[in-house]
Amino acid sequence: MSIFNVTALLGGLALFLFGMDVMGKALERQAGGKLQTLLARLTDRPIKGLLMGLLVTAVIQSSSATTVMVVGFVNSGIIQLHQAAGIIMGSNIGTTVTAWILSLTGVQGDSLLIQLCKPANFSPILAAIGVVLYMGKSEKRKGIGTIMLGFTVLMTGMEAMSSAMKPLADQPWFTELFLKFSNPVLGVLAGTVLTGIIQSSSASVGILQALSATGSVTMGAALPIIMGQNIGTCVTALISSVGATKNARRAAMIHLYFNIIGVVIFLTATYTINFIWPITSMNEPIQAVGIATIHTLFNVSVTLILLPFSRGLEKLAILTVPEEKGSDKEEVQLLDPRLLNTPAVAVAQAHITTVDMANLARSALQKGMAVTHQWDEGLFASITREEDAVDQYEDLLGSYLVQLSTRAMNLQDSRKVNTLLHCISDFERVSDHAFSLAQTAKEMHESEVTFSAPAMEELKVLENAVQDLLDKTIRSFEEWDLEAAHKVEPLQQVVDSLIRQLKERHIARLQGGECDQANSYRFGNVLNNYQRVAGHCSNVAVDMIEVSAGSFDTHEYLDKLKAGSDPDFDRRYSRYADRYAIPEEQA
């Protein structure tokens, strides 16, 4: 084996790892947040978690990425520890798909169909199609093209590694090396170390499959190495769990225990059977298909054995990472940095967190309305706490979204991040106006003054409209419902109209001596706060509509609506105006 074989091997390995990374990330971007969102929601039963873990890992081609996602989900409180076990088991099965794809390099036969199945024959076609798609303007097509190109580079690297390793078949030391790996302890250790360094069981299995092309790798040597590869893939999740909550660290331990216990069971059963009824193929060379078969057989059989005992794995993880006596309950990390590695998941979590922020702002506004009518010291303190909490949300979300915006995402997720960056400041301002209302109410309480009875009755109509407006805004934002977002602007215009009416009536009462002149500015301040809240609701809805459509000119959108060119807008406006009309007798 010459130096050129070594350089060819290193080059093939580089292409192989690069192709796997490119293809996995492109698959993840194409999937967007759909599969990951399902992963977070449909895991109330172990079997559901298993199926979702299998599906997601088969799509993104990385059990390590799925497990890190699970650690992040547990750390963020999205899923519970007992839900993580099923997903982890499913991810182990899902990762076997890669080995079967790579085993195509060993396909033998003269028929046209078999020849077409060989990567060396169909990869160039995929590369040509991939380049055409990648050069196009459509992001979806470009994403599909990237997947094809990543797959082509992956298979090219695999072929290069296999070709570079073939001269090793004539090297006695190489054959002797793999005879030593027939020792289960050494084989498991070698597989664990290799996978721990690469941090991808799919990649390390692929390297073993490339080595099998030399004909020097026997089934007896490959078996313990494959077992070790399954243990080595736990390294990524263990590293990811450092600094996380106890439950997140326990999720990583479940992954480790599942594979260690599985390896012990599988190797014990295999070598016991071999001792009683010798397996002749143990000393025969193994091909890429055989490695894929063992990899799949291990993960499927171990999952079937341990799935009923998933709660036992959970208890074992809790014993390993116990609760400290007298320690307070850990707070979950709403925006886990680990999720940034899977941007689609991070976008979904940032959206959920922004909804929490919006609901907190709404709660503060409702309490601000309440203390305007009847002073309550407790409510005022609650509004202060909620306003401070919303400020903290804005700081955390702003920093997180800026980090997220630098990651590779599909167009839809990228636009959503832009929308969230716009909306968090609007929700924060709503809480500011809630606090301003509360301060006005406090001043009136301390001065022992109130608004007139007609003014208070008119305020109730306005407050009902503002509450409805904020409810519609948050509901459309939470569900990301653009149709519902179109209903916000007509109601916002009605709120503006109501505020103009209230100002006119207030002036009339001042002129008639019905209202206190000294208290007039406070009434104006209340109206201004409601007007600004309505304006922020409009901003959120318009941002959703315009940014999702790829447009950033919100002023143009509003100008078109106000020009009366939208019959749906006019119809909704009329309906809301009738619903929140101020009776004439209150004038």
C-alpha positions as CSV (number, residue, x, y, z in Angstrom):
1,M,0.0,0.0,0.0
2,S,1.6,3.3,-1.2
3,I,1.4,6.8,0.1
4,F,-1.1,7.6,-2.7
5,N,-3.5,5.0,-1.3
6,V,-3.3,6.7,2.1
7,T,-4.0,10.1,0.5
8,A,-6.9,8.6,-1.5
9,L,-8.3,7.1,1.7
10,L,-8.1,10.4,3.5
11,G,-9.7,12.2,0.6
12,G,-12.5,9.6,0.3
13,L,-13.1,9.9,4.1
14,A,-13.3,13.7,3.8
15,L,-15.8,13.4,0.9
16,F,-17.8,10.8,2.8
17,L,-18.2,12.9,6.0
18,F,-18.8,16.1,4.1
19,G,-21.4,14.5,1.9
20,M,-23.2,13.0,4.9
21,D,-23.2,16.4,6.6
22,V,-24.5,18.3,3.6
23,M,-27.2,15.7,2.8
24,G,-28.4,15.5,6.5
25,K,-28.6,19.3,6.9
26,A,-30.4,19.7,3.5
27,L,-32.9,17.0,4.5
28,E,-33.5,18.7,7.8
29,R,-34.1,22.1,6.1
30,Q,-36.5,20.6,3.6
31,A,-38.4,18.9,6.4
32,G,-38.7,22.3,8.2
33,G,-40.3,22.1,11.6
34,K,-42.9,19.6,10.7
35,L,-41.2,16.4,11.7
36,Q,-39.6,18.0,14.7
37,T,-42.8,19.5,15.8
38,L,-44.5,16.1,15.7
39,L,-41.5,14.7,17.6
40,A,-42.3,17.1,20.4
41,R,-46.0,16.6,20.5
42,L,-46.9,12.9,19.6
43,T,-44.8,11.2,22.3
44,D,-47.3,10.6,25.1
45,R,-46.9,6.9,24.6
46,P,-43.5,5.0,24.2
47,I,-44.7,3.4,20.9
48,K,-45.5,6.8,19.4
49,G,-42.2,8.1,20.5
50,L,-40.4,5.2,18.9
51,L,-42.2,5.6,15.6
52,M,-41.5,9.4,15.5
53,G,-37.9,8.9,16.5
54,L,-37.5,6.3,13.8
55,L,-39.1,8.6,11.2
56,V,-37.2,11.8,12.1
57,T,-33.8,10.0,12.2
58,A,-34.5,8.2,8.9
59,V,-35.2,11.6,7.3
60,I,-32.3,13.6,8.8
61,Q,-29.9,10.6,8.7
62,S,-28.5,11.2,12.2
63,S,-29.4,9.5,15.4
64,S,-27.0,11.8,17.2
65,A,-28.9,14.9,16.0
66,T,-32.2,13.4,17.1
67,T,-30.8,12.5,20.5
68,V,-29.4,16.0,21.0
69,M,-32.8,17.3,20.0
70,V,-34.4,15.1,22.7
71,V,-31.9,16.4,25.3
72,G,-32.9,20.0,24.2
73,F,-36.6,19.2,24.4
74,V,-36.3,17.7,27.9
75,N,-34.1,20.7,29.0
76,S,-36.8,23.1,27.7
77,G,-39.6,21.2,29.3
78,I,-41.3,20.4,25.9
79,I,-41.3,16.7,26.7
80,Q,-41.0,14.7,29.9
81,L,-38.2,12.3,30.7
82,H,-40.4,9.2,30.3
83,Q,-41.3,10.4,26.7
84,A,-37.6,10.6,25.7
85,A,-36.9,6.8,26.0
86,G,-39.2,5.8,23.1
87,I,-37.8,8.5,20.8
88,I,-34.2,7.4,21.6
89,M,-35.0,3.8,20.8
90,G,-36.7,4.8,17.5
91,S,-33.7,6.9,16.6
92,N,-31.4,3.9,16.9
93,I,-33.5,2.0,14.4
94,G,-33.8,5.0,12.1
95,T,-30.1,5.4,11.8
96,T,-29.8,1.9,10.2
97,V,-31.2,3.3,7.0
98,T,-27.9,4.9,6.2
99,A,-26.1,1.5,6.3
100,W,-28.5,0.0,3.9
101,I,-28.0,2.9,1.4
102,L,-24.3,2.5,1.7
103,S,-24.5,-1.3,1.2
104,L,-25.6,-0.6,-2.4
105,T,-21.9,-0.2,-3.2
106,G,-21.5,-4.0,-2.8
107,V,-24.3,-4.9,-5.2
108,Q,-23.2,-7.6,-7.6
109,G,-24.8,-8.8,-10.9
110,D,-24.9,-8.3,-14.6
111,S,-28.6,-7.4,-15.2
112,L,-29.4,-3.9,-16.1
113,L,-31.6,-3.4,-13.0
114,I,-28.8,-4.5,-10.7
115,Q,-26.3,-2.3,-12.5
116,L,-28.6,0.7,-12.1
117,C,-28.7,0.1,-8.4
118,K,-24.9,0.5,-8.1
119,P,-24.1,4.1,-6.8
120,A,-21.2,4.3,-9.2
121,N,-23.8,4.1,-12.1
122,F,-26.7,6.3,-10.8
123,S,-24.7,8.8,-8.7
124,P,-23.5,10.8,-11.8
125,I,-27.2,11.0,-13.0
126,L,-28.2,12.3,-9.5
127,A,-25.3,14.8,-9.6
128,A,-26.4,16.2,-13.0
129,I,-30.0,16.6,-11.9
130,G,-28.9,18.0,-8.5
131,V,-26.7,20.7,-10.2
132,V,-29.6,21.7,-12.5
133,L,-31.9,22.0,-9.5
134,Y,-29.3,23.8,-7.4
135,M,-28.7,26.4,-10.1
136,G,-32.4,27.3,-10.2
137,K,-34.1,30.1,-8.3
138,S,-36.7,28.1,-6.4
139,E,-35.5,27.4,-2.9
140,K,-37.4,24.1,-2.7
141,R,-35.7,22.9,-5.9
142,K,-32.4,24.2,-4.7
143,G,-32.9,22.2,-1.4
144,I,-33.7,19.0,-3.3
145,G,-30.6,19.6,-5.5
146,T,-28.5,20.0,-2.4
147,I,-29.7,16.6,-1.1
148,M,-28.8,15.0,-4.4
149,L,-25.4,16.6,-4.5
150,G,-24.7,15.6,-0.8
151,F,-25.7,12.0,-1.6
152,T,-23.5,12.0,-4.6
153,V,-20.5,13.3,-2.7
154,L,-21.3,10.7,0.1
155,M,-21.3,7.8,-2.3
156,T,-18.2,9.1,-4.2
157,G,-16.4,9.2,-0.9
158,M,-17.5,5.7,-0.1
159,E,-16.3,4.4,-3.4
160,A,-13.0,6.2,-3.0
161,M,-12.5,4.7,0.5
162,S,-13.3,1.2,-0.8
163,S,-10.9,1.5,-3.7
164,A,-8.1,2.9,-1.5
165,M,-8.5,0.1,1.0
166,K,-8.4,-2.8,-1.4
167,P,-4.6,-3.1,-1.4
168,L,-4.8,-3.7,2.4
169,A,-6.2,-7.2,1.6
170,D,-2.7,-8.3,0.7
171,Q,-1.2,-6.9,3.9
172,P,-0.7,-9.6,6.6
173,W,-0.7,-7.1,9.4
174,F,-4.1,-5.8,8.4
175,T,-5.6,-9.3,8.5
176,E,-4.0,-9.9,11.9
177,L,-5.4,-6.6,13.2
178,F,-9.0,-7.7,12.5
179,L,-8.3,-11.1,14.0
180,K,-7.6,-9.2,17.2
181,F,-10.9,-7.4,16.9
182,S,-12.6,-10.7,17.1
183,N,-12.0,-10.4,20.8
184,P,-15.3,-8.9,22.0
185,V,-13.7,-6.4,24.4
186,L,-11.2,-5.1,21.9
187,G,-13.8,-4.9,19.1
188,V,-16.4,-3.0,21.3
189,L,-13.7,-0.7,22.5
190,A,-12.5,0.0,18.9
191,G,-16.0,0.7,17.7
192,T,-16.7,3.0,20.6
193,V,-13.6,5.1,20.2
194,L,-14.0,5.4,16.5
195,T,-17.6,6.5,16.7
196,G,-16.9,8.8,19.7
197,I,-14.3,10.6,17.7
198,I,-16.4,11.0,14.5
199,Q,-19.6,11.5,16.6
200,S,-21.7,9.6,14.0
201,S,-22.5,5.9,14.1
202,S,-23.7,6.1,10.5
203,A,-20.3,7.4,9.4
204,S,-18.4,4.8,11.4
205,V,-20.6,2.0,10.1
206,G,-19.9,3.4,6.6
207,I,-16.2,3.3,7.2
208,L,-16.5,-0.4,8.4
209,Q,-18.5,-1.2,5.3
210,A,-15.7,0.4,3.1
211,L,-13.1,-1.7,5.0
212,S,-15.2,-4.9,4.3
213,A,-14.4,-4.4,0.6
214,T,-10.9,-5.7,1.4
215,G,-12.3,-9.1,2.2
216,S,-10.3,-9.2,5.5
217,V,-13.1,-8.2,7.8
218,T,-14.9,-11.3,9.2
219,M,-18.3,-11.4,10.8
220,G,-16.6,-12.3,14.1
221,A,-14.5,-9.1,13.9
222,A,-17.3,-6.9,12.6
223,L,-19.9,-7.9,15.2
224,P,-18.3,-6.4,18.3
225,I,-17.1,-3.3,16.4
226,I,-20.7,-2.6,15.4
227,M,-21.8,-3.1,19.0
228,G,-19.1,-0.5,20.0
229,Q,-20.3,1.9,17.4
230,N,-23.7,1.9,18.9
231,I,-22.2,2.8,22.3
232,G,-19.9,5.5,20.8
233,T,-22.8,7.4,19.3
234,C,-23.9,8.2,22.8
235,V,-20.9,10.6,23.2
236,T,-22.6,13.4,21.3
237,A,-25.7,13.4,23.6
238,L,-23.5,13.1,26.7
239,I,-21.5,16.1,25.7
240,S,-24.6,18.0,24.8
241,S,-26.1,17.4,28.2
242,V,-23.3,19.1,30.1
243,G,-24.7,22.1,31.9
244,A,-28.3,21.0,31.2
245,T,-31.0,20.3,33.7
246,K,-31.0,17.0,35.6
247,N,-33.7,15.5,33.4
248,A,-31.8,16.5,30.2
249,R,-28.7,14.7,31.6
250,R,-30.9,11.7,32.5
251,A,-32.2,11.6,28.9
252,A,-28.6,11.3,27.7
253,M,-28.0,8.5,30.2
254,I,-31.1,6.6,29.0
255,H,-29.4,6.7,25.5
256,L,-26.2,5.3,27.0
257,Y,-27.8,2.6,29.1
258,F,-30.1,1.5,26.3
259,N,-27.0,0.8,24.1
260,I,-24.8,-0.7,26.8
261,I,-27.5,-3.1,28.0
262,G,-28.4,-3.9,24.4
263,V,-24.8,-4.7,23.6
264,V,-24.5,-7.0,26.6
265,I,-27.7,-8.8,25.8
266,F,-26.9,-9.1,22.1
267,L,-23.3,-10.3,22.5
268,T,-24.1,-12.7,25.3
269,A,-26.9,-14.2,23.2
270,T,-24.7,-14.4,20.1
271,Y,-21.6,-15.9,21.7
272,T,-23.8,-18.4,23.8
273,I,-25.5,-19.6,20.6
274,N,-22.1,-19.8,18.9
275,F,-20.7,-21.9,21.7
276,I,-23.6,-24.4,21.6
277,W,-24.1,-24.4,17.9
278,P,-21.1,-22.9,16.1
279,I,-21.9,-20.2,13.6
280,T,-19.8,-21.0,10.6
281,S,-20.1,-17.5,9.1
282,M,-18.3,-16.0,12.1
283,N,-14.9,-16.7,10.5
284,E,-15.9,-15.8,7.0
285,P,-15.5,-12.4,5.3
286,I,-18.5,-10.1,5.7
287,Q,-19.8,-7.7,3.0
288,A,-21.4,-4.3,3.4
289,V,-24.9,-5.9,3.2
290,G,-24.0,-8.2,6.1
291,I,-22.9,-5.2,8.2
292,A,-26.1,-3.4,7.5
293,T,-28.0,-6.5,8.5
294,I,-26.3,-6.9,11.8
295,H,-26.7,-3.2,12.6
296,T,-30.4,-3.4,11.9
297,L,-30.9,-6.7,13.7
298,F,-29.2,-5.4,16.8
299,N,-31.2,-2.2,17.0
300,V,-34.6,-3.7,16.2
301,S,-34.2,-6.7,18.5
302,V,-32.8,-4.7,21.5
303,T,-35.7,-2.2,21.0
304,L,-38.3,-4.9,21.1
305,I,-36.7,-6.3,24.3
306,L,-36.2,-3.0,26.2
307,L,-39.3,-1.0,25.0
308,P,-41.5,-2.6,27.7
309,F,-38.9,-1.7,30.3
310,S,-38.5,2.0,29.2
311,R,-39.7,3.1,32.7
312,G,-36.9,0.9,34.2
313,L,-34.3,2.8,32.0
314,E,-35.8,6.0,33.3
315,K,-35.4,4.9,36.9
316,L,-31.8,3.8,36.2
317,A,-31.0,7.2,34.8
318,I,-32.5,8.9,37.8
319,L,-30.3,6.7,40.1
320,T,-27.3,7.9,38.1
321,V,-28.3,11.5,38.2
322,P,-30.1,11.8,41.6
323,E,-32.0,14.7,43.1
324,E,-29.9,16.6,45.6
325,K,-31.4,16.8,49.1
326,G,-32.7,20.2,49.9
327,S,-32.2,21.5,46.3
328,D,-34.8,23.7,44.7
329,K,-36.7,22.5,41.6
330,E,-34.7,23.3,38.5
331,E,-36.1,25.8,36.1
332,V,-36.4,24.6,32.5
333,Q,-34.5,26.5,29.9
334,L,-37.1,27.9,27.5
335,L,-34.7,28.7,24.7
336,D,-32.1,25.9,24.8
337,P,-29.0,26.8,22.7
338,R,-28.8,23.0,21.8
339,L,-31.8,23.5,19.6
340,L,-29.9,26.0,17.4
341,N,-28.2,23.0,15.8
342,T,-31.6,22.1,14.4
343,P,-32.9,25.5,13.3
344,A,-36.4,24.3,12.4
345,V,-36.9,23.1,16.0
346,A,-35.4,26.3,17.4
347,V,-37.8,28.4,15.3
348,A,-40.7,26.5,16.6
349,Q,-39.5,26.8,20.2
350,A,-38.9,30.6,19.7
351,H,-42.5,30.9,18.4
352,I,-43.9,29.0,21.4
353,T,-41.9,31.2,23.8
354,T,-43.1,34.4,22.1
355,V,-46.7,33.2,22.5
356,D,-46.0,32.8,26.2
357,M,-44.6,36.4,26.2
358,A,-47.7,37.6,24.4
359,N,-50.1,35.9,26.9
360,L,-48.2,37.5,29.8
361,A,-48.6,40.9,28.2
362,R,-52.3,40.3,27.7
363,S,-52.7,39.3,31.3
364,A,-50.9,42.6,32.4
365,L,-53.2,44.6,30.2
366,Q,-56.4,43.0,31.5
367,K,-55.3,43.7,35.1
368,G,-54.4,47.3,34.0
369,M,-58.0,47.7,32.8
370,A,-59.3,46.3,36.0
371,V,-57.4,48.7,38.3
372,T,-58.6,51.6,36.1
373,H,-62.2,50.8,37.3
374,Q,-61.4,49.7,40.9
375,W,-58.0,50.1,42.6
376,D,-56.3,47.0,43.9
377,E,-52.8,47.1,45.3
378,G,-52.3,43.4,44.7
379,L,-53.1,43.7,41.0
380,F,-50.8,46.6,40.7
381,A,-47.9,44.6,42.1
382,S,-48.8,41.7,39.7
383,I,-48.8,44.0,36.7
384,T,-45.3,45.3,37.7
385,R,-44.0,41.7,38.0
386,E,-45.5,40.7,34.6
387,E,-44.1,43.8,32.9
388,D,-40.7,42.9,34.2
389,A,-41.1,39.3,33.0
390,V,-42.1,40.5,29.5
391,D,-39.0,42.7,29.4
392,Q,-36.8,39.6,30.2
393,Y,-38.6,37.6,27.5
394,E,-37.8,40.3,25.0
395,D,-34.1,40.3,25.9
396,L,-33.8,36.5,25.8
397,L,-35.8,36.1,22.6
398,G,-34.0,39.0,20.8
399,S,-30.6,37.4,21.6
400,Y,-31.8,33.9,20.6
401,L,-33.4,35.0,17.4
402,V,-30.3,37.0,16.3
403,Q,-28.2,33.8,16.8
404,L,-30.8,31.8,15.0
405,S,-30.9,34.1,12.0
406,T,-27.2,33.2,11.2
407,R,-28.1,29.5,10.8
408,A,-29.0,27.9,7.5
409,M,-32.8,27.6,7.2
410,N,-35.4,27.2,4.6
411,L,-37.2,30.3,3.3
412,Q,-40.3,29.8,5.4
413,D,-38.4,29.5,8.7
414,S,-36.2,32.4,7.8
415,R,-39.2,34.6,7.2
416,K,-40.7,33.4,10.5
417,V,-37.6,34.5,12.4
418,N,-37.8,37.9,10.8
419,T,-41.5,38.2,11.8
420,L,-40.7,37.1,15.4
421,L,-37.9,39.7,15.6
422,H,-40.5,42.4,14.7
423,C,-43.3,41.1,16.9
424,I,-41.4,40.7,20.3
425,S,-41.0,44.4,20.6
426,D,-44.7,45.0,19.9
427,F,-45.8,42.5,22.6
428,E,-43.3,44.1,25.0
429,R,-44.8,47.5,24.3
430,V,-48.3,46.2,25.1
431,S,-47.0,45.3,28.6
432,D,-45.5,48.8,28.9
433,H,-48.9,50.4,28.2
434,A,-50.5,48.0,30.7
435,F,-48.1,49.4,33.3
436,S,-48.8,52.9,32.2
437,L,-52.6,52.3,32.7
438,A,-51.8,51.0,36.2
439,Q,-49.7,54.0,37.1
440,T,-52.5,56.3,36.0
441,A,-55.0,54.3,38.1
442,K,-52.6,54.6,41.1
443,E,-52.4,58.4,40.7
444,M,-56.2,58.7,40.6
445,H,-56.4,56.5,43.7
446,E,-53.9,58.6,45.6
447,S,-55.6,61.8,44.5
448,E,-59.0,60.3,45.3
449,V,-60.5,61.3,41.9
450,T,-62.4,59.2,39.4
451,F,-63.7,59.6,35.8
452,S,-67.4,60.5,35.4
453,A,-70.0,57.7,35.1
454,P,-70.6,58.3,31.3
455,A,-66.8,58.2,30.7
456,M,-66.5,54.9,32.6
457,E,-69.3,53.3,30.6
458,E,-67.8,54.4,27.4
459,L,-64.4,53.1,28.5
460,K,-66.0,49.7,29.0
461,V,-67.1,49.5,25.3
462,L,-63.6,50.6,24.2
463,E,-61.9,48.1,26.6
464,N,-64.1,45.2,25.2
465,A,-63.0,46.1,21.7
466,V,-59.3,46.3,22.7
467,Q,-59.5,43.0,24.5
468,D,-61.1,41.4,21.5
469,L,-58.4,42.9,19.2
470,L,-55.6,41.6,21.4
471,D,-57.2,38.2,21.6
472,K,-57.6,38.0,17.9
473,T,-54.0,39.1,17.4
474,I,-52.5,36.5,19.8
475,R,-54.7,33.7,18.6
476,S,-53.7,34.3,14.9
477,F,-50.1,34.6,16.0
478,E,-50.2,31.4,18.1
479,E,-51.8,29.4,15.3
480,W,-49.8,31.3,12.6
481,D,-53.2,31.7,10.9
482,L,-52.8,34.4,8.2
483,E,-56.6,34.4,7.5
484,A,-57.3,35.2,11.1
485,A,-54.6,37.9,10.9
486,H,-56.5,39.7,8.2
487,K,-59.3,40.2,10.7
488,V,-57.1,42.3,13.0
489,E,-56.8,45.5,11.0
490,P,-60.5,46.2,10.6
491,L,-61.0,45.9,14.3
492,Q,-58.0,48.1,14.9
493,Q,-59.6,50.8,12.7
494,V,-62.8,50.5,14.8
495,V,-60.8,51.0,18.0
496,D,-59.2,54.1,16.5
497,S,-62.7,55.4,15.6
498,L,-64.0,54.6,19.1
499,I,-61.1,56.6,20.6
500,R,-61.9,59.6,18.4
501,Q,-65.5,59.4,19.6
502,L,-64.5,59.2,23.2
503,K,-62.2,62.2,22.9
504,E,-65.0,64.2,21.3
505,R,-67.5,63.3,23.9
506,H,-65.0,64.0,26.7
507,I,-64.5,67.5,25.3
508,A,-68.2,68.0,25.2
509,R,-68.6,67.0,28.8
510,L,-65.7,69.3,29.8
511,Q,-67.5,72.2,28.1
512,G,-70.7,71.2,29.9
513,G,-69.0,71.0,33.3
514,E,-69.7,67.3,33.7
515,C,-66.0,66.3,33.9
516,D,-63.2,67.5,36.1
517,Q,-60.7,69.7,34.2
518,A,-57.8,68.7,36.4
519,N,-58.4,65.0,35.7
520,S,-58.8,65.5,32.0
521,Y,-55.2,64.6,31.0
522,R,-55.4,61.3,32.8
523,F,-58.4,60.3,30.6
524,G,-56.4,61.3,27.6
525,N,-53.5,59.2,28.8
526,V,-55.8,56.1,29.1
527,L,-57.1,56.6,25.6
528,N,-53.6,57.0,24.2
529,N,-52.5,53.8,25.8
530,Y,-55.4,51.9,24.3
531,Q,-54.7,53.5,20.9
532,R,-51.0,52.4,21.0
533,V,-52.0,48.9,22.1
534,A,-54.2,48.7,19.1
535,G,-51.4,50.0,16.9
536,H,-49.1,47.2,18.1
537,C,-51.7,44.6,17.4
538,S,-51.9,45.9,13.9
539,N,-48.1,45.7,13.6
540,V,-48.1,42.1,14.6
541,A,-50.8,41.1,12.2
542,V,-49.4,43.1,9.2
543,D,-45.9,41.7,9.9
544,M,-47.3,38.2,9.7
545,I,-49.1,38.8,6.5
546,E,-46.5,40.8,4.7
547,V,-43.3,39.0,5.8
548,S,-44.9,35.6,5.1
549,A,-45.6,36.8,1.6
550,G,-42.0,37.9,1.1
551,S,-42.9,41.7,1.3
552,F,-41.6,44.1,3.9
553,D,-43.5,47.2,2.9
554,T,-46.2,47.2,5.6
555,H,-47.1,50.9,4.9
556,E,-48.1,50.0,1.3
557,Y,-50.4,47.2,2.6
558,L,-52.1,49.5,5.1
559,D,-52.5,52.2,2.4
560,K,-54.3,49.8,0.1
561,L,-56.7,48.8,2.9
562,K,-57.5,52.4,3.8
563,A,-58.1,53.2,0.2
564,G,-61.1,51.0,0.3
565,S,-59.9,48.5,-2.3
566,D,-60.7,45.4,-0.1
567,P,-64.4,44.5,0.2
568,D,-63.6,41.9,3.0
569,F,-62.0,44.6,5.0
570,D,-65.1,46.9,4.6
571,R,-67.5,44.1,5.6
572,R,-65.5,43.2,8.7
573,Y,-65.1,46.8,9.7
574,S,-68.9,47.3,9.5
575,R,-69.6,44.2,11.6
576,Y,-67.1,45.3,14.3
577,A,-68.4,48.9,14.3
578,D,-71.9,47.6,14.9
579,R,-70.7,45.3,17.7
580,Y,-68.8,48.0,19.6
581,A,-71.1,51.0,18.9
582,I,-71.5,53.5,21.8
583,P,-75.3,54.1,22.5
584,E,-76.4,57.6,21.7
585,E,-77.9,58.1,25.1
586,Q,-74.4,58.0,26.5
587,A,-73.4,61.1,24.5
